[in-house]
Amino acid sequence: MSTGDPRTIRCSNCGTGNPPEAQFCMRCGTALGQRCAVCGTDNPLDAHFCLRCGTPLRGAQAAERRVVSVLFADLVGSTSLTGQLDPEAMRRIIADYFAAMRERIQLHGGTVEKFIGDAVMAVFGLPAAHEDDPERAVRAALAMQQRMGALNARLKADLHIRIGISTGEVVADLRGVEAGEFMVTGEVVNLAARLQQDAPPDGIVVDERTYAATRLTVQFAPLPDAGDGDFAGRSRWQVAGLADRPAGKGLRAPLVGRNDEMQFLQALYRRMVEGRRHHLVTIIGTAGVGKTRLVEELLHALGNSADPPQALRGRCPAYGDGLTYWPLADMLKQECGIKDNDPAVIVGEKLHARVLAVCGPVFGDEESERIVADLATVLGVEVPRDYEGVWRDRLQALKLAVEGIDVSPRDRAGGERSTGDVLLRAFRSFLLAKAQSRPLLVIFEDLHWAEESLLDLVEHLALRGVEAPILTLCLARPELLERHPDWGGRIPNYTALSLSPLPKEQGRRLIEELLHGSGIPPDVRDGIVSKAEGNPFFIEEILRMLIDGGSLVRDERGWRLATYPVEIRIPDTIHSILAARLDLLPALERRVTQDAAVAGRIFWLGALVATTCKQSIPRASADAGVTE
């Protein structure tokens, strides 16, 4: 192939000339084009704007300021190991080590920025921000340590790592995610590297900002401040493990501004109990608006009613292993008293005993054994089986097949039923049996993160219905309806309840309740309400930031401001939620939103269009972005 051909596409990574029809470099595999996120058009690598619609391409995006968590991990004693092993053997060990660490990092939503020798640098918050990036970084670090045990066993080695994590503002180059270029710059990168150097073998050390963001879910041990160097006097903490139960947040107030929703849910519960018919409710609201708090208050109120309910709760995690039916596993562990550190044999015994106790009086022992076996797959264990009954089922199915009689999925011996059908029948039977004694609340939290299989199970459970007093509460953000606009539309007994932000007066009242009536200047109170925009969680986080920063203190007379005036900033917890939401927007809408933010919360369309058009974004596209 002649590289003088004007149609040749030259790879920006390795410089190889590729034929005109190539989409990836034939030497290094780098993509040779850019796909527009708005219209889908393929554009040349050197194009800064889409050839069809004019949208800025990733290569044209300016560097951004972002709050991220940076993780540095380094092998301990690798220098001496290199001198003991043949270079090829050492290369295989390092390659396996890098692959294992990358897997754990990516599983928790991080991006490997680079490998340096035997060190790993990863960033959490790029290319997309998450509301819990510091916690993801800590969990990834713990998973990396656990992974080292299996890696050592397989390699017959004795490798150890030390890890440092810091959180802060960086300048981020989003092109680096795809092109393999340097992505982030800032003090936070150097601090993470320094914390890694200070960490003991098999230790994880974090900075103050990471500690503040994760102290409710992670256990820490304080370390002496760094004595010298560029980061002298900086506070440091060593990770001791995950908290068994998230700690309370300190500030607490009665439920404010949700009386109508509480009365509605209580009335719906009474109707469900009287009619003894399953009902599905989805509570929709943005992060921090109070979905979980509303359900907690409902459980408390119903617990003091004439018909107190039982409750099963499960949460849909945003990342991790085995997520599909995670909430069902949570519910079974809760019901059976199963602990996370229980051996598999104990898990099976507890599950078997409890499910037989619940289902036996309703379905009999034989059917209950089947329910136990089907539910055991959720927990990844096997339970003791009545093998005589198993063979009886198989012989009966074989007899029906020989006689030409159709065999139902329930009776097939070959295990041909789909996992979803198996769990639907088993879980439905379990709920039906449990609701015979008292009304039952089944609570799915964070359903917007659920996988499709779980959504299908919840929907089919409601479609088929259960002749028992069962109220299923699904807590979700608007993203659920973006994925499934028709969610709940086919279900007869279905209700959607939307939670709106609190009005300003209710926001002021919430501040008074949180501070136990202590007076703070009206302008500070109104400033907090304005920043929070009616979000109860945002109000609490701003107050907590003022307390942690020493601006809001408590004495024998109550809460008071230590300094006045006081600057009301957006805490990292709120910033992460907003950044995560912004990253979900299409490229054009996101660009227009960023340009609008330069002017402020209130802006003029003419100024915005002038700014965006200077960036070569067509006016029609800019107008469309504002409309969206």
C-alpha positions in Angstrom: 0.0 0.0 0.0 1.4 3.4 -0.9 1.4 5.9 1.9 1.4 8.7 -0.7 -2.3 8.0 -1.5 -4.2 11.2 -0.5 -7.1 9.0 0.7 -4.8 7.2 3.2 -6.0 7.5 6.8 -3.0 8.0 9.1 -3.4 6.7 12.7 -2.9 9.4 15.3 -1.5 6.9 17.7 1.1 4.9 15.8 1.3 6.9 12.5 0.5 3.9 10.3 -1.2 4.6 7.0 -4.5 2.8 6.6 -6.7 2.2 3.5 -9.6 4.7 3.0 -12.3 2.1 4.1 -10.5 1.3 7.4 -12.4 2.1 10.6 -9.6 0.9 13.0 -5.9 1.0 12.6 -4.5 -2.2 11.2 -1.5 -2.0 13.4 -2.6 -0.8 16.8 -6.4 -1.0 16.7 -7.0 2.7 17.4 -10.4 4.0 16.1 -9.9 6.0 13.0 -13.0 8.1 13.2 -15.3 10.0 15.7 -19.0 9.3 15.9 -21.2 12.3 16.6 -23.2 11.7 19.8 -26.2 13.7 18.5 -26.8 12.5 14.9 -24.5 9.4 14.8 -22.5 10.6 11.8 -18.9 9.2 11.4 -16.4 12.0 11.2 -12.6 12.1 10.5 -10.2 12.0 13.4 -9.1 15.6 12.8 -12.7 17.0 12.7 -13.5 19.2 15.7 -17.2 19.5 14.8 -19.7 17.1 13.2 -19.8 17.4 9.4 -23.6 17.0 9.4 -25.0 18.8 12.5 -22.1 20.9 13.7 -22.1 19.5 17.2 -18.7 19.7 19.0 -17.0 16.4 18.9 -15.0 14.9 21.8 -11.8 16.1 20.3 -13.1 19.7 20.4 -14.1 19.6 24.0 -12.2 22.0 26.2 -10.5 20.7 29.3 -12.9 20.8 32.3 -12.6 21.3 36.0 -13.9 18.3 37.8 -14.0 16.9 41.3 -12.6 13.3 41.1 -11.1 10.7 43.3 -7.6 9.5 42.3 -6.3 6.1 43.3 -2.6 5.1 43.3 -1.6 1.5 44.0 1.9 0.1 44.0 3.4 -3.4 44.5 5.6 -3.7 47.6 9.0 -5.3 47.2 8.8 -5.7 43.4 12.3 -4.5 42.9 13.8 -7.3 44.8 11.5 -9.8 43.1 12.6 -8.6 39.7 16.2 -9.5 40.7 15.1 -13.1 41.7 13.0 -14.0 38.6 13.6 -14.3 34.9 12.4 -11.2 33.0 9.8 -13.2 31.1 8.4 -14.7 34.3 8.3 -11.3 36.0 6.6 -9.9 32.9 3.8 -12.5 33.2 3.3 -11.8 36.9 3.0 -8.0 36.2 0.7 -8.6 33.3 -1.6 -10.8 35.5 -1.4 -8.2 38.3 -2.4 -5.3 35.9 -5.3 -7.3 34.5 -6.6 -8.2 37.9 -6.4 -4.6 39.2 -8.0 -3.2 36.0 -10.9 -5.6 36.4 -11.6 -4.5 40.0 -11.2 -0.8 39.2 -13.6 -0.9 36.2 -16.1 -3.0 38.1 -16.5 -0.1 40.5 -16.8 2.5 37.7 -13.2 3.7 37.7 -10.9 4.4 34.7 -7.3 3.2 34.6 -5.4 6.3 33.8 -2.0 4.7 33.4 0.3 1.9 34.4 3.7 3.1 35.6 6.2 0.3 36.2 4.3 -1.8 38.7 2.1 1.1 39.8 -1.5 1.7 38.8 -3.2 5.1 38.7 -7.0 5.2 38.4 -9.6 8.0 38.3 -13.1 7.8 39.6 -15.3 10.5 38.1 -14.1 10.3 34.5 -15.4 10.0 31.8 -18.7 10.1 33.8 -19.2 11.4 37.3 -21.0 9.4 39.9 -22.6 10.7 43.1 -20.4 8.3 45.2 -17.0 8.4 43.5 -14.9 8.6 46.7 -16.8 5.6 48.1 -16.3 3.7 44.8 -12.6 4.4 45.0 -12.4 3.0 48.6 -14.5 -0.1 47.7 -12.3 -0.7 44.6 -9.2 -0.5 46.8 -10.6 -3.1 49.2 -11.6 -5.3 46.3 -8.1 -4.9 44.8 -6.6 -6.1 48.1 -9.0 -9.1 48.2 -8.1 -9.9 44.6 -4.4 -10.1 45.5 -5.1 -13.2 47.7 -6.5 -15.2 44.7 -3.7 -13.8 42.5 -1.0 -14.9 44.9 -2.6 -18.4 45.1 -2.7 -18.8 41.4 0.8 -17.4 40.7 2.3 -19.1 43.8 3.7 -15.7 44.8 3.6 -13.4 47.8 2.7 -10.0 46.4 1.4 -7.1 48.5 0.1 -3.6 47.5 -0.3 -0.3 49.2 -2.9 2.2 48.0 -3.4 6.0 48.4 -6.7 7.8 47.5 -7.3 11.5 47.4 -10.3 13.6 46.2 -10.2 17.0 44.8 -10.5 19.3 41.8 -8.5 18.6 38.7 -8.3 19.8 35.1 -9.6 16.9 33.1 -8.9 16.1 29.4 -11.9 14.0 28.3 -10.1 13.0 25.1 -7.7 11.0 27.1 -10.3 8.3 27.9 -10.3 7.2 24.3 -6.9 8.3 23.0 -4.9 7.0 25.9 -3.5 10.5 26.7 -2.9 12.0 30.1 -6.3 12.8 31.5 -6.0 14.7 34.8 -3.7 17.3 36.3 -3.8 18.9 39.7 -2.5 18.6 43.2 -4.9 15.7 44.0 -2.8 13.5 41.7 0.4 14.2 43.6 -1.3 13.8 46.9 -2.6 10.4 46.0 0.9 9.3 45.0 2.3 10.6 48.3 -0.4 8.9 50.4 0.4 5.6 48.6 4.1 6.0 49.6 3.0 6.6 53.2 0.7 3.5 53.3 1.9 0.3 55.0 1.9 -2.9 52.9 -1.7 -4.1 52.4 -2.8 -0.7 53.7 -5.1 2.0 52.2 -4.6 5.6 53.2 -7.0 8.5 52.2 -6.9 12.2 52.5 -9.3 14.5 54.4 -11.7 15.0 51.5 -12.1 11.3 50.8 -12.6 10.7 54.5 -15.3 13.3 54.8 -17.2 11.8 51.9 -17.1 8.2 53.1 -16.9 8.3 56.9 -20.5 7.1 57.2 -20.0 3.9 55.2 -16.3 3.2 55.8 -14.4 2.5 59.1 -11.2 4.5 59.5 -8.2 4.8 61.9 -6.6 8.2 62.2 -2.9 8.5 61.3 -0.4 11.2 62.4 -0.3 14.2 60.1 2.5 14.2 57.4 5.5 15.7 59.1 7.4 17.1 56.2 7.4 17.6 52.4 4.9 19.4 50.2 1.9 18.0 52.1 3.1 18.6 55.6 0.2 19.0 58.1 -2.3 17.2 55.9 -4.7 14.9 57.8 -4.6 11.2 56.8 -6.7 8.2 57.7 -6.2 4.5 57.1 -9.1 2.4 55.9 -10.1 -0.3 58.5 -13.0 -1.8 56.5 -16.6 -1.2 55.5 -19.0 -0.2 58.2 -21.5 -3.0 59.1 -24.3 -0.5 59.1 -24.0 3.1 57.8 -23.7 5.5 60.7 -26.3 8.1 61.3 -25.8 11.5 59.9 -26.3 13.4 63.2 -28.9 16.0 62.1 -32.4 14.7 62.4 -35.8 16.4 62.0 -39.4 15.3 61.8 -40.7 14.7 58.3 -41.5 18.1 56.8 -43.8 18.9 53.8 -44.9 15.3 53.1 -48.2 15.1 55.0 -50.3 14.6 51.8 -48.1 11.8 50.6 -48.1 10.1 54.0 -51.9 10.2 54.2 -52.2 8.8 50.7 -49.9 5.9 51.3 -51.6 5.1 54.6 -55.0 5.1 52.9 -53.7 2.9 50.1 -52.3 0.5 52.7 -55.7 0.2 54.5 -57.4 -0.5 51.2 -54.9 -3.2 50.4 -55.4 -4.8 53.8 -59.2 -4.8 53.5 -59.2 -6.0 49.9 -56.3 -8.6 50.5 -55.0 -7.8 47.0 -51.4 -7.0 45.9 -50.7 -3.4 44.9 -47.6 -1.8 43.3 -46.5 1.7 44.1 -43.6 3.5 42.5 -42.3 6.6 44.4 -40.5 8.8 41.9 -38.1 11.6 42.9 -34.7 13.1 42.2 -31.7 12.2 44.5 -32.2 13.6 48.0 -35.8 14.6 47.7 -36.8 12.2 50.5 -38.0 8.9 49.0 -36.3 6.7 51.6 -37.3 9.0 54.5 -40.9 8.9 53.4 -40.9 5.1 53.5 -39.2 5.0 56.9 -41.8 7.3 58.3 -44.5 5.2 56.7 -43.1 2.0 58.3 -43.0 3.8 61.7 -46.6 5.0 61.4 -48.0 1.6 60.2 -46.1 -0.1 63.0 -48.3 1.6 65.5 -51.5 0.9 63.5 -54.2 -1.8 64.1 -52.6 -3.9 61.3 -48.8 -3.5 61.6 -47.0 -4.9 58.6 -44.0 -7.1 58.1 -41.4 -5.6 55.8 -38.8 -7.0 53.4 -36.2 -4.5 51.9 -33.7 -4.8 49.1 -31.5 -2.3 47.3 -30.4 -2.2 43.7 -26.6 -1.4 43.7 -25.2 0.8 41.0 -22.1 -1.4 40.5 -20.5 -4.7 41.6 -20.8 -8.5 41.0 -24.0 -10.4 40.8 -26.3 -7.4 40.6 -29.3 -8.9 38.7 -31.3 -10.2 41.7 -29.3 -8.5 44.5 -32.5 -7.0 46.2 -34.0 -10.5 46.4 -30.8 -11.7 48.1 -31.0 -8.8 50.5 -34.6 -9.8 51.4 -33.8 -13.5 51.9 -30.8 -12.7 54.1 -33.0 -10.4 56.2 -35.7 -13.0 56.5 -33.4 -15.9 57.3 -30.9 -14.1 59.5 -28.0 -14.7 57.1 -24.8 -12.8 57.6 -22.4 -11.8 54.9 -19.6 -13.8 56.5 -21.7 -17.0 56.9 -20.2 -20.1 55.2 -22.2 -21.4 52.2 -23.3 -24.5 54.2 -24.7 -22.3 57.0 -26.4 -20.0 54.4 -28.1 -23.1 52.9 -29.2 -24.4 56.3 -30.7 -21.1 57.4 -32.5 -20.6 54.1 -33.9 -24.2 54.2 -35.1 -23.9 57.7 -36.8 -20.5 57.4 -38.5 -21.1 54.0 -39.9 -24.4 55.1 -41.2 -22.7 58.3 -42.9 -20.0 56.2 -44.1 -22.0 53.2 -44.7 -25.4 54.8 -48.1 -24.6 56.4 -49.4 -23.2 53.1 -47.9 -25.4 50.4 -46.8 -28.5 52.2 -43.3 -29.9 52.5 -42.8 -31.2 49.0 -43.7 -27.9 47.2 -41.8 -26.0 49.9 -38.7 -28.0 49.1 -38.9 -26.9 45.5 -39.3 -23.2 46.6 -36.2 -23.5 48.7 -34.2 -25.0 45.9 -35.3 -22.2 43.5 -34.6 -19.4 45.9 -31.2 -20.8 46.8 -30.0 -19.8 43.3 -30.3 -16.2 44.3 -27.8 -16.7 47.1 -25.6 -18.9 45.1 -25.8 -21.9 47.4 -27.2 -25.4 47.4 -29.6 -26.7 50.0 -30.3 -30.3 51.3 -32.7 -32.0 48.9 -35.1 -34.9 49.2 -33.5 -37.0 46.5 -36.4 -39.5 46.6 -38.7 -36.7 45.7 -36.4 -35.4 43.0 -36.2 -38.8 41.3 -40.0 -39.2 41.7 -40.5 -35.9 39.8 -38.1 -36.9 37.0 -39.7 -40.4 36.6 -43.1 -38.8 36.4 -42.0 -36.3 33.8 -40.3 -39.1 31.8 -43.5 -41.2 32.0 -45.7 -38.3 30.7 -43.2 -37.6 27.9 -43.3 -41.3 26.7 -47.1 -41.2 26.8 -47.1 -38.1 24.6 -48.5 -35.8 27.3 -47.2 -32.3 27.3 -45.0 -31.6 30.3 -45.4 -28.1 32.0 -42.2 -26.1 32.7 -42.7 -26.7 36.4 -42.5 -30.5 35.9 -39.7 -30.8 33.4 -36.8 -32.8 34.6 -34.1 -31.2 32.6 -34.0 -27.8 34.2 -35.3 -26.1 31.1 -37.1 -23.3 32.9 -35.6 -19.9 32.5 -34.1 -18.3 35.7 -36.6 -15.5 35.6 -39.6 -17.9 35.5 -38.2 -20.0 38.3 -37.6 -17.0 40.6 -40.9 -15.4 39.7 -42.8 -18.6 40.8 -40.7 -19.2 43.8 -40.6 -15.6 45.1 -44.4 -15.2 44.4 -45.1 -18.3 46.5 -42.8 -17.2 49.3 -44.5 -13.8 49.5 -47.9 -15.3 49.4 -47.1 -17.7 52.3 -45.4 -14.9 54.3 -48.4 -12.6 53.9 -50.9 -15.1 55.4 -50.1 -14.1 58.9 -49.8 -10.3 58.6 -49.8 -7.7 55.8 -46.4 -7.5 54.0 -44.5 -4.5 52.6 -41.9 -5.4 49.9 -39.5 -2.5 49.3 -37.2 -2.1 46.3 -34.8 0.8 46.8 -33.0 2.5 43.9 -35.0 0.6 41.2 -33.6 3.0 38.6 -30.3 1.0 38.8 -32.1 -2.4 38.5 -31.2 -4.7 35.6 -33.9 -5.6 33.1 -34.4 -9.1 34.5 -35.4 -7.7 37.9 -37.7 -5.1 36.4 -39.4 -7.9 34.5 -39.8 -9.9 37.6 -41.3 -7.0 39.6 -43.7 -6.1 36.8 -44.8 -9.7 36.1 -45.3 -10.2 39.8 -47.7 -7.3 39.9 -49.4 -8.4 36.6 -50.2 -11.8 37.9 -51.1 -10.5 41.2 -51.1 -12.2 44.6 -54.3 -12.9 46.5 -52.8 -11.5 49.8 -52.3 -8.2 51.5 -48.9 -7.2 49.9 -47.8 -3.7 49.1 -44.8 -3.4 46.9 -43.0 0.0 47.1 -40.4 0.8 44.4 -38.2 3.8 45.1 -36.7 5.3 41.9 -35.3 8.4 40.3 -36.7 9.8 37.0 -34.1 7.8 35.1 -36.4 4.8 35.5 -39.1 6.4 33.4 -36.5 7.6 30.9 -35.5 3.9 30.4 -39.1 2.6 30.6 -41.7 5.4 29.9 -44.5 2.9 30.1 -43.5 1.5 33.5 -46.5 0.3 35.4 -48.9 1.1 32.5 -50.1 -2.5 32.1 -50.7 -3.2 35.8 -54.3 -2.8 37.1 -53.3 -2.2 40.7 -50.6 0.4 40.2 -50.0 3.8 41.6 -47.2 6.3 40.8 -46.3 8.9 43.4 -44.1 11.8 42.5 -42.2 13.7 45.1 -41.5 17.4 44.3 -38.9 19.7 46.0 -40.1 21.4 49.1 -41.5 25.0 48.8 -39.4 27.7 50.3 -41.4 28.0 53.5 -41.1 24.3 54.1 -37.4 24.5 53.5 -37.1 27.2 56.1 -39.1 25.1 58.5 -36.8 22.1 57.9 -33.8 24.2 58.8 -35.5 25.2 62.1 -36.3 21.6 62.9 -32.8 20.4 62.1 -31.3 23.0 64.4 -33.9 22.5 67.0 -35.4 26.0 66.7 -32.0 27.7 67.1 -32.1 31.0 65.3 -29.7 31.8 62.5 -29.8 35.1 60.6 -32.6 35.2 58.0 -30.3 35.9 55.2 -28.2 32.8 55.9 -31.3 30.7 56.2 -32.7 32.0 52.9 -29.3 31.5 51.3 -29.3 27.9 52.3 -32.8 27.4 51.0 -31.9 29.1 47.7 -28.8 26.9 47.2 -30.7 23.7 48.0 -33.7 24.5 45.7 -36.1 22.6 47.9 -34.1 19.4 48.2 -34.1 18.2 51.9 -30.8 16.2 51.5 -29.1 19.3 50.0 -30.3 21.4 53.0 -28.8 18.8 55.5 -25.5 18.6 53.6 -25.1 22.4 53.5 -25.7 22.6 57.2 -23.3 19.7 57.8 -20.7 21.4 55.8 -21.0 24.6 57.9 -20.8 22.5 61.1 -17.7 20.6 59.9 -16.1 23.8 58.8 -16.6 25.4 62.2 -19.0 28.1 60.9 -21.9 26.6 62.7 -21.3 25.6 66.3 -23.4 24.3 69.2 -23.2 25.4 72.8 -25.6 25.2 75.8 -27.9 27.7 74.2 -28.2 25.8 70.9 -26.8 26.2 67.4 -25.2 29.5 66.4 -23.0 31.0 63.8 -19.3 31.3 64.9 -18.6 33.7 62.0 -20.7 36.2 60.1 -21.2 36.7 57.3 -20.7 33.1 56.1 -20.0 31.7 52.7 -22.6 29.1 51.5 -20.9 26.8 49.1 -22.0 23.5 47.4 -20.6 20.5 49.3 -18.8 17.7 47.5 -21.8 15.4 48.1 -24.1 17.7 46.2 -21.6 18.5 43.6 -21.2 14.8 42.8 -25.0 14.3 42.4 -25.2 17.3 40.0 -22.2 16.3 38.0 -23.5 12.8 37.6 -26.8 14.1 36.3 -25.0 16.5 33.9 -23.0 13.7 32.5 -26.1 11.9 31.5 -27.1 14.6 29.1 -26.5 14.3 25.3 -23.3 16.1 24.2 -25.2 19.1 22.7 -27.4 19.7 25.8 -24.4 19.3 28.0 -22.4 21.9 26.1 -25.2 24.4 26.1 -25.8 23.9 29.9 -22.1 24.5 30.5 -22.2 27.7 28.5 -25.3 28.8 30.4 -23.7 28.2 33.7 -21.1 30.9 32.9 -23.9 33.5 33.2 -25.5 31.9 36.2 -28.8 30.3 37.2 -30.6 33.0 35.4 -29.4 33.9 31.9 -30.5 35.6 28.7 -31.1 33.5 25.6 -29.4 36.0 23.3 -26.1 36.0 25.3 -26.2 32.2 25.4 -26.8 31.9 21.7 -23.9 34.3 21.0 -21.6 32.3 23.2 -22.5 28.9 21.7 -22.4 30.3 18.1 -18.9 31.5 18.7 -18.1 27.9 19.4 -19.4 27.0 15.9 -22.6 25.5 17.2 -25.4 26.4 14.9 -28.0 28.7 16.3 -30.8 26.2 15.7 -28.9 23.6 17.7 -28.3 26.0 20.5 -32.0 27.0 20.7 -32.8 23.3 20.7 -30.4 22.6 23.6 -32.1 25.4 25.7 -35.5 24.0 24.9 -34.6 20.5 26.0 
